[in-house]
Amino acid sequence: MNADDLRNKTPDELRDQLVALKKEAFNLRFQKATNQLENTARMRVVRRDVARVKTVLNEKARTAAAN
């Protein structure tokens, strides 16, 4: 996931994607707890994607408030 791709999306699309990423992060944590996690690097990728989406949402909110 690229930050430039995220900036082209609407805030509603970003919120939907954030919900999906948080669900995936929950499932990955659950798999880790039950020793069923195959790809441990995916946890890091999802966590960073959540941060990217939140950052872009905050940027959009900041620019909307400034206008």
PyMOL Python script that loads the backbone (N, CA, C, O; Angstrom):
from pymol import cmd

cmd.read_pdbstr("""\
ATOM      1  N   MET A   1       0.844  -1.172   0.000  1.00  0.00           N
ATOM      2  CA  MET A   1       0.000   0.000   0.000  1.00  0.00           C
ATOM      3  C   MET A   1       0.892   1.238   0.000  1.00  0.00           C
ATOM      4  O   MET A   1       1.871   1.323   0.741  1.00  0.00           O
ATOM      5  N   ASN A   2       0.527   2.185  -0.845  1.00  0.00           N
ATOM      6  CA  ASN A   2       1.322   3.384  -1.029  1.00  0.00           C
ATOM      7  C   ASN A   2       0.542   4.585  -0.492  1.00  0.00           C
ATOM      8  O   ASN A   2      -0.678   4.644  -0.642  1.00  0.00           O
ATOM      9  N   ALA A   3       1.226   5.528   0.123  1.00  0.00           N
ATOM     10  CA  ALA A   3       0.555   6.706   0.675  1.00  0.00           C
ATOM     11  C   ALA A   3      -0.085   7.533  -0.434  1.00  0.00           C
ATOM     12  O   ALA A   3      -1.137   8.135  -0.221  1.00  0.00           O
ATOM     13  N   ASP A   4       0.529   7.574  -1.610  1.00  0.00           N
ATOM     14  CA  ASP A   4      -0.050   8.325  -2.722  1.00  0.00           C
ATOM     15  C   ASP A   4      -1.377   7.709  -3.157  1.00  0.00           C
ATOM     16  O   ASP A   4      -2.313   8.432  -3.498  1.00  0.00           O
ATOM     17  N   ASP A   5      -1.465   6.386  -3.148  1.00  0.00           N
ATOM     18  CA  ASP A   5      -2.721   5.720  -3.480  1.00  0.00           C
ATOM     19  C   ASP A   5      -3.797   6.070  -2.452  1.00  0.00           C
ATOM     20  O   ASP A   5      -4.962   6.260  -2.803  1.00  0.00           O
ATOM     21  N   LEU A   6      -3.407   6.153  -1.208  1.00  0.00           N
ATOM     22  CA  LEU A   6      -4.366   6.455  -0.150  1.00  0.00           C
ATOM     23  C   LEU A   6      -4.868   7.886  -0.244  1.00  0.00           C
ATOM     24  O   LEU A   6      -6.029   8.156   0.066  1.00  0.00           O
ATOM     25  N   ARG A   7      -4.015   8.799  -0.664  1.00  0.00           N
ATOM     26  CA  ARG A   7      -4.425  10.198  -0.761  1.00  0.00           C
ATOM     27  C   ARG A   7      -5.480  10.410  -1.840  1.00  0.00           C
ATOM     28  O   ARG A   7      -6.207  11.403  -1.799  1.00  0.00           O
ATOM     29  N   ASN A   8      -5.578   9.501  -2.800  1.00  0.00           N
ATOM     30  CA  ASN A   8      -6.570   9.614  -3.867  1.00  0.00           C
ATOM     31  C   ASN A   8      -7.933   9.083  -3.448  1.00  0.00           C
ATOM     32  O   ASN A   8      -8.906   9.236  -4.187  1.00  0.00           O
ATOM     33  N   LYS A   9      -8.021   8.466  -2.284  1.00  0.00           N
ATOM     34  CA  LYS A   9      -9.284   7.896  -1.827  1.00  0.00           C
ATOM     35  C   LYS A   9     -10.051   8.910  -0.984  1.00  0.00           C
ATOM     36  O   LYS A   9      -9.480   9.860  -0.448  1.00  0.00           O
ATOM     37  N   THR A  10     -11.354   8.683  -0.882  1.00  0.00           N
ATOM     38  CA  THR A  10     -12.193   9.551  -0.058  1.00  0.00           C
ATOM     39  C   THR A  10     -12.038   9.138   1.412  1.00  0.00           C
ATOM     40  O   THR A  10     -11.609   8.022   1.703  1.00  0.00           O
ATOM     41  N   PRO A  11     -12.386  10.035   2.326  1.00  0.00           N
ATOM     42  CA  PRO A  11     -12.303   9.674   3.749  1.00  0.00           C
ATOM     43  C   PRO A  11     -13.150   8.453   4.115  1.00  0.00           C
ATOM     44  O   PRO A  11     -12.759   7.665   4.977  1.00  0.00           O
ATOM     45  N   ASP A  12     -14.296   8.293   3.473  1.00  0.00           N
ATOM     46  CA  ASP A  12     -15.135   7.117   3.765  1.00  0.00           C
ATOM     47  C   ASP A  12     -14.440   5.828   3.334  1.00  0.00           C
ATOM     48  O   ASP A  12     -14.477   4.828   4.051  1.00  0.00           O
ATOM     49  N   GLU A  13     -13.809   5.854   2.168  1.00  0.00           N
ATOM     50  CA  GLU A  13     -13.072   4.680   1.707  1.00  0.00           C
ATOM     51  C   GLU A  13     -11.912   4.372   2.641  1.00  0.00           C
ATOM     52  O   GLU A  13     -11.613   3.208   2.909  1.00  0.00           O
ATOM     53  N   LEU A  14     -11.257   5.423   3.135  1.00  0.00           N
ATOM     54  CA  LEU A  14     -10.139   5.229   4.054  1.00  0.00           C
ATOM     55  C   LEU A  14     -10.616   4.622   5.373  1.00  0.00           C
ATOM     56  O   LEU A  14      -9.950   3.755   5.938  1.00  0.00           O
ATOM     57  N   ARG A  15     -11.762   5.077   5.857  1.00  0.00           N
ATOM     58  CA  ARG A  15     -12.296   4.520   7.106  1.00  0.00           C
ATOM     59  C   ARG A  15     -12.664   3.050   6.932  1.00  0.00           C
ATOM     60  O   ARG A  15     -12.434   2.235   7.825  1.00  0.00           O
ATOM     61  N   ASP A  16     -13.237   2.719   5.775  1.00  0.00           N
ATOM     62  CA  ASP A  16     -13.562   1.313   5.507  1.00  0.00           C
ATOM     63  C   ASP A  16     -12.299   0.460   5.463  1.00  0.00           C
ATOM     64  O   ASP A  16     -12.265  -0.654   5.986  1.00  0.00           O
ATOM     65  N   GLN A  17     -11.272   1.001   4.835  1.00  0.00           N
ATOM     66  CA  GLN A  17     -10.018   0.260   4.750  1.00  0.00           C
ATOM     67  C   GLN A  17      -9.376   0.116   6.133  1.00  0.00           C
ATOM     68  O   GLN A  17      -8.775  -0.914   6.438  1.00  0.00           O
ATOM     69  N   LEU A  18      -9.506   1.141   6.956  1.00  0.00           N
ATOM     70  CA  LEU A  18      -8.964   1.080   8.310  1.00  0.00           C
ATOM     71  C   LEU A  18      -9.655  -0.010   9.124  1.00  0.00           C
ATOM     72  O   LEU A  18      -9.004  -0.743   9.868  1.00  0.00           O
ATOM     73  N   VAL A  19     -10.961  -0.112   8.982  1.00  0.00           N
ATOM     74  CA  VAL A  19     -11.711  -1.162   9.689  1.00  0.00           C
ATOM     75  C   VAL A  19     -11.242  -2.543   9.230  1.00  0.00           C
ATOM     76  O   VAL A  19     -11.039  -3.444  10.044  1.00  0.00           O
ATOM     77  N   ALA A  20     -11.075  -2.695   7.923  1.00  0.00           N
ATOM     78  CA  ALA A  20     -10.636  -3.990   7.395  1.00  0.00           C
ATOM     79  C   ALA A  20      -9.231  -4.343   7.893  1.00  0.00           C
ATOM     80  O   ALA A  20      -8.959  -5.496   8.230  1.00  0.00           O
ATOM     81  N   LEU A  21      -8.347  -3.354   7.939  1.00  0.00           N
ATOM     82  CA  LEU A  21      -6.984  -3.604   8.414  1.00  0.00           C
ATOM     83  C   LEU A  21      -6.970  -3.960   9.898  1.00  0.00           C
ATOM     84  O   LEU A  21      -6.211  -4.828  10.327  1.00  0.00           O
ATOM     85  N   LYS A  22      -7.810  -3.287  10.675  1.00  0.00           N
ATOM     86  CA  LYS A  22      -7.865  -3.598  12.109  1.00  0.00           C
ATOM     87  C   LYS A  22      -8.415  -5.003  12.347  1.00  0.00           C
ATOM     88  O   LYS A  22      -7.969  -5.699  13.259  1.00  0.00           O
ATOM     89  N   LYS A  23      -9.381  -5.419  11.530  1.00  0.00           N
ATOM     90  CA  LYS A  23      -9.893  -6.793  11.642  1.00  0.00           C
ATOM     91  C   LYS A  23      -8.792  -7.794  11.301  1.00  0.00           C
ATOM     92  O   LYS A  23      -8.636  -8.817  11.968  1.00  0.00           O
ATOM     93  N   GLU A  24      -8.037  -7.481  10.257  1.00  0.00           N
ATOM     94  CA  GLU A  24      -6.946  -8.378   9.877  1.00  0.00           C
ATOM     95  C   GLU A  24      -5.894  -8.448  10.975  1.00  0.00           C
ATOM     96  O   GLU A  24      -5.369  -9.523  11.267  1.00  0.00           O
ATOM     97  N   ALA A  25      -5.583  -7.303  11.589  1.00  0.00           N
ATOM     98  CA  ALA A  25      -4.608  -7.286  12.675  1.00  0.00           C
ATOM     99  C   ALA A  25      -5.103  -8.127  13.853  1.00  0.00           C
ATOM    100  O   ALA A  25      -4.324  -8.848  14.476  1.00  0.00           O
ATOM    101  N   PHE A  26      -6.391  -8.034  14.154  1.00  0.00           N
ATOM    102  CA  PHE A  26      -6.961  -8.843  15.229  1.00  0.00           C
ATOM    103  C   PHE A  26      -6.817 -10.328  14.914  1.00  0.00           C
ATOM    104  O   PHE A  26      -6.412 -11.115  15.769  1.00  0.00           O
ATOM    105  N   ASN A  27      -7.153 -10.705  13.677  1.00  0.00           N
ATOM    106  CA  ASN A  27      -7.052 -12.107  13.290  1.00  0.00           C
ATOM    107  C   ASN A  27      -5.609 -12.596  13.344  1.00  0.00           C
ATOM    108  O   ASN A  27      -5.353 -13.733  13.739  1.00  0.00           O
ATOM    109  N   LEU A  28      -4.676 -11.751  12.952  1.00  0.00           N
ATOM    110  CA  LEU A  28      -3.270 -12.137  13.009  1.00  0.00           C
ATOM    111  C   LEU A  28      -2.806 -12.327  14.453  1.00  0.00           C
ATOM    112  O   LEU A  28      -2.051 -13.253  14.752  1.00  0.00           O
ATOM    113  N   ARG A  29      -3.263 -11.442  15.348  1.00  0.00           N
ATOM    114  CA  ARG A  29      -2.909 -11.593  16.764  1.00  0.00           C
ATOM    115  C   ARG A  29      -3.494 -12.883  17.325  1.00  0.00           C
ATOM    116  O   ARG A  29      -2.853 -13.577  18.114  1.00  0.00           O
ATOM    117  N   PHE A  30      -4.707 -13.191  16.913  1.00  0.00           N
ATOM    118  CA  PHE A  30      -5.357 -14.419  17.371  1.00  0.00           C
ATOM    119  C   PHE A  30      -4.603 -15.638  16.868  1.00  0.00           C
ATOM    120  O   PHE A  30      -4.402 -16.596  17.615  1.00  0.00           O
ATOM    121  N   GLN A  31      -4.181 -15.611  15.599  1.00  0.00           N
ATOM    122  CA  GLN A  31      -3.413 -16.723  15.039  1.00  0.00           C
ATOM    123  C   GLN A  31      -2.080 -16.865  15.762  1.00  0.00           C
ATOM    124  O   GLN A  31      -1.620 -17.980  16.008  1.00  0.00           O
ATOM    125  N   LYS A  32      -1.462 -15.743  16.102  1.00  0.00           N
ATOM    126  CA  LYS A  32      -0.181 -15.808  16.810  1.00  0.00           C
ATOM    127  C   LYS A  32      -0.361 -16.443  18.186  1.00  0.00           C
ATOM    128  O   LYS A  32       0.473 -17.236  18.624  1.00  0.00           O
ATOM    129  N   ALA A  33      -1.439 -16.095  18.856  1.00  0.00           N
ATOM    130  CA  ALA A  33      -1.691 -16.623  20.196  1.00  0.00           C
ATOM    131  C   ALA A  33      -1.951 -18.120  20.167  1.00  0.00           C
ATOM    132  O   ALA A  33      -1.647 -18.820  21.133  1.00  0.00           O
ATOM    133  N   THR A  34      -2.506 -18.616  19.078  1.00  0.00           N
ATOM    134  CA  THR A  34      -2.806 -20.037  18.979  1.00  0.00           C
ATOM    135  C   THR A  34      -1.743 -20.792  18.183  1.00  0.00           C
ATOM    136  O   THR A  34      -1.949 -21.946  17.806  1.00  0.00           O
ATOM    137  N   ASN A  35      -0.625 -20.150  17.931  1.00  0.00           N
ATOM    138  CA  ASN A  35       0.498 -20.743  17.196  1.00  0.00           C
ATOM    139  C   ASN A  35       0.117 -21.232  15.797  1.00  0.00           C
ATOM    140  O   ASN A  35       0.623 -22.256  15.338  1.00  0.00           O
ATOM    141  N   GLN A  36      -0.764 -20.509  15.127  1.00  0.00           N
ATOM    142  CA  GLN A  36      -1.171 -20.871  13.774  1.00  0.00           C
ATOM    143  C   GLN A  36      -0.691 -19.854  12.747  1.00  0.00           C
ATOM    144  O   GLN A  36      -1.018 -19.967  11.565  1.00  0.00           O
ATOM    145  N   LEU A  37       0.080 -18.864  13.181  1.00  0.00           N
ATOM    146  CA  LEU A  37       0.509 -17.793  12.288  1.00  0.00           C
ATOM    147  C   LEU A  37       1.645 -18.286  11.401  1.00  0.00           C
ATOM    148  O   LEU A  37       2.683 -18.730  11.889  1.00  0.00           O
ATOM    149  N   GLU A  38       1.432 -18.200  10.084  1.00  0.00           N
ATOM    150  CA  GLU A  38       2.428 -18.663   9.115  1.00  0.00           C
ATOM    151  C   GLU A  38       3.410 -17.555   8.757  1.00  0.00           C
ATOM    152  O   GLU A  38       4.623 -17.762   8.760  1.00  0.00           O
ATOM    153  N   ASN A  39       2.873 -16.378   8.448  1.00  0.00           N
ATOM    154  CA  ASN A  39       3.708 -15.280   7.967  1.00  0.00           C
ATOM    155  C   ASN A  39       3.766 -14.192   9.039  1.00  0.00           C
ATOM    156  O   ASN A  39       2.866 -13.357   9.127  1.00  0.00           O
ATOM    157  N   THR A  40       4.807 -14.203   9.840  1.00  0.00           N
ATOM    158  CA  THR A  40       4.900 -13.238  10.933  1.00  0.00           C
ATOM    159  C   THR A  40       5.154 -11.823  10.434  1.00  0.00           C
ATOM    160  O   THR A  40       4.825 -10.861  11.128  1.00  0.00           O
ATOM    161  N   ALA A  41       5.725 -11.678   9.264  1.00  0.00           N
ATOM    162  CA  ALA A  41       6.004 -10.352   8.716  1.00  0.00           C
ATOM    163  C   ALA A  41       4.716  -9.616   8.362  1.00  0.00           C
ATOM    164  O   ALA A  41       4.705  -8.388   8.285  1.00  0.00           O
ATOM    165  N   ARG A  42       3.643 -10.351   8.147  1.00  0.00           N
ATOM    166  CA  ARG A  42       2.375  -9.720   7.783  1.00  0.00           C
ATOM    167  C   ARG A  42       1.864  -8.824   8.902  1.00  0.00           C
ATOM    168  O   ARG A  42       1.206  -7.821   8.630  1.00  0.00           O
ATOM    169  N   MET A  43       2.154  -9.165  10.154  1.00  0.00           N
ATOM    170  CA  MET A  43       1.727  -8.344  11.286  1.00  0.00           C
ATOM    171  C   MET A  43       2.343  -6.951  11.183  1.00  0.00           C
ATOM    172  O   MET A  43       1.665  -5.948  11.404  1.00  0.00           O
ATOM    173  N   ARG A  44       3.607  -6.897  10.852  1.00  0.00           N
ATOM    174  CA  ARG A  44       4.305  -5.624  10.732  1.00  0.00           C
ATOM    175  C   ARG A  44       3.744  -4.801   9.572  1.00  0.00           C
ATOM    176  O   ARG A  44       3.562  -3.590   9.694  1.00  0.00           O
ATOM    177  N   VAL A  45       3.475  -5.461   8.455  1.00  0.00           N
ATOM    178  CA  VAL A  45       2.939  -4.765   7.283  1.00  0.00           C
ATOM    179  C   VAL A  45       1.567  -4.178   7.591  1.00  0.00           C
ATOM    180  O   VAL A  45       1.286  -3.032   7.242  1.00  0.00           O
ATOM    181  N   VAL A  46       0.721  -4.955   8.239  1.00  0.00           N
ATOM    182  CA  VAL A  46      -0.629  -4.484   8.563  1.00  0.00           C
ATOM    183  C   VAL A  46      -0.562  -3.322   9.546  1.00  0.00           C
ATOM    184  O   VAL A  46      -1.293  -2.343   9.402  1.00  0.00           O
ATOM    185  N   ARG A  47       0.296  -3.425  10.527  1.00  0.00           N
ATOM    186  CA  ARG A  47       0.426  -2.355  11.516  1.00  0.00           C
ATOM    187  C   ARG A  47       0.869  -1.052  10.854  1.00  0.00           C
ATOM    188  O   ARG A  47       0.374   0.022  11.196  1.00  0.00           O
ATOM    189  N   ARG A  48       1.791  -1.147   9.917  1.00  0.00           N
ATOM    190  CA  ARG A  48       2.259   0.052   9.212  1.00  0.00           C
ATOM    191  C   ARG A  48       1.205   0.599   8.261  1.00  0.00           C
ATOM    192  O   ARG A  48       1.103   1.812   8.075  1.00  0.00           O
ATOM    193  N   ASP A  49       0.417  -0.295   7.655  1.00  0.00           N
ATOM    194  CA  ASP A  49      -0.663   0.161   6.790  1.00  0.00           C
ATOM    195  C   ASP A  49      -1.723   0.909   7.594  1.00  0.00           C
ATOM    196  O   ASP A  49      -2.271   1.907   7.124  1.00  0.00           O
ATOM    197  N   VAL A  50      -2.011   0.435   8.795  1.00  0.00           N
ATOM    198  CA  VAL A  50      -2.956   1.134   9.675  1.00  0.00           C
ATOM    199  C   VAL A  50      -2.427   2.537   9.966  1.00  0.00           C
ATOM    200  O   VAL A  50      -3.183   3.507   9.920  1.00  0.00           O
ATOM    201  N   ALA A  51      -1.150   2.646  10.260  1.00  0.00           N
ATOM    202  CA  ALA A  51      -0.558   3.946  10.550  1.00  0.00           C
ATOM    203  C   ALA A  51      -0.633   4.859   9.330  1.00  0.00           C
ATOM    204  O   ALA A  51      -0.899   6.054   9.463  1.00  0.00           O
ATOM    205  N   ARG A  52      -0.399   4.299   8.138  1.00  0.00           N
ATOM    206  CA  ARG A  52      -0.479   5.103   6.913  1.00  0.00           C
ATOM    207  C   ARG A  52      -1.884   5.641   6.693  1.00  0.00           C
ATOM    208  O   ARG A  52      -2.063   6.814   6.366  1.00  0.00           O
ATOM    209  N   VAL A  53      -2.878   4.782   6.873  1.00  0.00           N
ATOM    210  CA  VAL A  53      -4.262   5.202   6.666  1.00  0.00           C
ATOM    211  C   VAL A  53      -4.634   6.286   7.676  1.00  0.00           C
ATOM    212  O   VAL A  53      -5.269   7.278   7.316  1.00  0.00           O
ATOM    213  N   LYS A  54      -4.248   6.104   8.922  1.00  0.00           N
ATOM    214  CA  LYS A  54      -4.550   7.104   9.947  1.00  0.00           C
ATOM    215  C   LYS A  54      -3.875   8.437   9.636  1.00  0.00           C
ATOM    216  O   LYS A  54      -4.466   9.499   9.835  1.00  0.00           O
ATOM    217  N   THR A  55      -2.648   8.380   9.151  1.00  0.00           N
ATOM    218  CA  THR A  55      -1.923   9.599   8.804  1.00  0.00           C
ATOM    219  C   THR A  55      -2.627  10.353   7.688  1.00  0.00           C
ATOM    220  O   THR A  55      -2.796  11.569   7.772  1.00  0.00           O
ATOM    221  N   VAL A  56      -3.037   9.649   6.649  1.00  0.00           N
ATOM    222  CA  VAL A  56      -3.714  10.300   5.530  1.00  0.00           C
ATOM    223  C   VAL A  56      -5.063  10.858   5.973  1.00  0.00           C
ATOM    224  O   VAL A  56      -5.447  11.947   5.547  1.00  0.00           O
ATOM    225  N   LEU A  57      -5.789  10.127   6.825  1.00  0.00           N
ATOM    226  CA  LEU A  57      -7.060  10.641   7.338  1.00  0.00           C
ATOM    227  C   LEU A  57      -6.850  11.930   8.127  1.00  0.00           C
ATOM    228  O   LEU A  57      -7.627  12.877   7.999  1.00  0.00           O
ATOM    229  N   ASN A  58      -5.797  11.962   8.942  1.00  0.00           N
ATOM    230  CA  ASN A  58      -5.509  13.180   9.707  1.00  0.00           C
ATOM    231  C   ASN A  58      -5.108  14.330   8.798  1.00  0.00           C
ATOM    232  O   ASN A  58      -5.473  15.476   9.059  1.00  0.00           O
ATOM    233  N   GLU A  59      -4.365  14.046   7.735  1.00  0.00           N
ATOM    234  CA  GLU A  59      -3.995  15.083   6.780  1.00  0.00           C
ATOM    235  C   GLU A  59      -5.248  15.668   6.127  1.00  0.00           C
ATOM    236  O   GLU A  59      -5.382  16.885   6.005  1.00  0.00           O
ATOM    237  N   LYS A  60      -6.156  14.795   5.712  1.00  0.00           N
ATOM    238  CA  LYS A  60      -7.390  15.251   5.075  1.00  0.00           C
ATOM    239  C   LYS A  60      -8.231  16.070   6.050  1.00  0.00           C
ATOM    240  O   LYS A  60      -8.815  17.081   5.660  1.00  0.00           O
ATOM    241  N   ALA A  61      -8.300  15.654   7.299  1.00  0.00           N
ATOM    242  CA  ALA A  61      -9.074  16.394   8.303  1.00  0.00           C
ATOM    243  C   ALA A  61      -8.446  17.754   8.557  1.00  0.00           C
ATOM    244  O   ALA A  61      -9.156  18.747   8.714  1.00  0.00           O
ATOM    245  N   ARG A  62      -7.141  17.805   8.597  1.00  0.00           N
ATOM    246  CA  ARG A  62      -6.434  19.062   8.836  1.00  0.00           C
ATOM    247  C   ARG A  62      -6.670  20.047   7.696  1.00  0.00           C
ATOM    248  O   ARG A  62      -6.918  21.230   7.931  1.00  0.00           O
ATOM    249  N   THR A  63      -6.590  19.553   6.457  1.00  0.00           N
ATOM    250  CA  THR A  63      -6.816  20.442   5.318  1.00  0.00           C
ATOM    251  C   THR A  63      -8.266  20.882   5.231  1.00  0.00           C
ATOM    252  O   THR A  63      -8.541  22.005   4.808  1.00  0.00           O
ATOM    253  N   ALA A  64      -9.206  20.020   5.623  1.00  0.00           N
ATOM    254  CA  ALA A  64     -10.617  20.391   5.608  1.00  0.00           C
ATOM    255  C   ALA A  64     -10.902  21.447   6.671  1.00  0.00           C
ATOM    256  O   ALA A  64     -11.722  22.339   6.454  1.00  0.00           O
ATOM    257  N   ALA A  65     -10.241  21.354   7.799  1.00  0.00           N
ATOM    258  CA  ALA A  65     -10.448  22.318   8.877  1.00  0.00           C
ATOM    259  C   ALA A  65      -9.819  23.664   8.532  1.00  0.00           C
ATOM    260  O   ALA A  65     -10.301  24.706   8.977  1.00  0.00           O
ATOM    261  N   ALA A  66      -8.750  23.648   7.745  1.00  0.00           N
ATOM    262  CA  ALA A  66      -8.056  24.885   7.389  1.00  0.00           C
ATOM    263  C   ALA A  66      -8.834  25.667   6.332  1.00  0.00           C
ATOM    264  O   ALA A  66      -8.680  26.883   6.223  1.00  0.00           O
ATOM    265  N   ASN A  67      -9.663  24.979   5.557  1.00  0.00           N
ATOM    266  CA  ASN A  67     -10.407  25.663   4.477  1.00  0.00           C
ATOM    267  C   ASN A  67     -11.664  26.290   4.957  1.00  0.00           C
ATOM    268  O   ASN A  67     -12.391  26.896   4.170  1.00  0.00           O
TER     269      ASN A  67
END
""", "prot")
cmd.dss("prot")
cmd.show_as("cartoon", "prot")
cmd.util.cbc("prot")
cmd.orient("prot")
